[in-house]
Amino acid sequence: MSWDFRQPGTRICVCYDVSNDDALKLWRESEQPSVEQLKEKHGCGNNCAMCIPYFRTLLRDYQRGKWPKDEAAKAGTEWFGAKKK
């Protein structure tokens, strides 16, 4: 079983219980989204920092328009073309 950190609601930072939804909300409210904002608001990266590469990837995909796949998230039945069961 693989871990899909792009799936809505996935907890990325286990130290401070921060999900990708939390990051997305913060970035959508910001004019210049950054991983640093997650550090400031939620503490992400201040303990083990294992979450930082995942948040950087999500931010890059968000800025390129590749994440989230809003159509799939709204429908709730598909995510990146894969049907949920």
Buried (B, 14 or more C-beta within 10 A) or exposed (E): EEEEBBBBEBBBBEBBEBBBBBBBEBBEEEEEBBBEBBBEEBBBBEEEEEBBEBBEBBBEBBEEEEBBBEEBBEEEEBBEEEEEE
